[in-house]
Amino acid sequence: MAETAKINRTELLEIITSMVIEVLFDLMQGGQVSCHFYPHKKVLYPSVLLDPEQTIVTTWKSWQNWHRSTLGSHSPNEAPVIKSLEKLKKRYFSKNL
C-alpha cells in the first residue's frame, strides 16, 4: 500500500523558494542579470508569498560564494552524481584503510 506524504504551506514555500534560487543561480552563471521591482503593480497570485527581494539577495550571496571559491569557473550542474554510496565507499575508501 502506497503512502502519500502531505506537506504544509511552509514546506511548500521552502521548496518553491529553493527551486527559484536554483534557477536564478543558473541564470547568473550565464551572464549579467538585472532585476526590477514594481511595487505599485498588483500581485497576481498572492497565495504564493515568495519575497522576491530576499530570494534575489540569497541567490546573489550564494553566487558570490561560489564564484569566489576555487570552483568559481565550474558549474555546480556539472558535478558528478553519486548513484551508489556503498559502491563508492567500497571502491575508494576500503583501499585507504
Residue pairs with C-beta under 8 A, 6 or more apart in sequence:
7 15
13 48
13 49
13 50
16 48
16 50
17 50
17 55
20 50
20 55
21 55
21 58
21 59
21 62
24 33
24 55
24 56
24 59
25 59
25 62
25 63
25 66
25 76
26 75
26 77
27 33
28 59
28 60
28 63
29 63
29 75
35 52
35 56
37 52
37 53
66 72
66 76
82 88
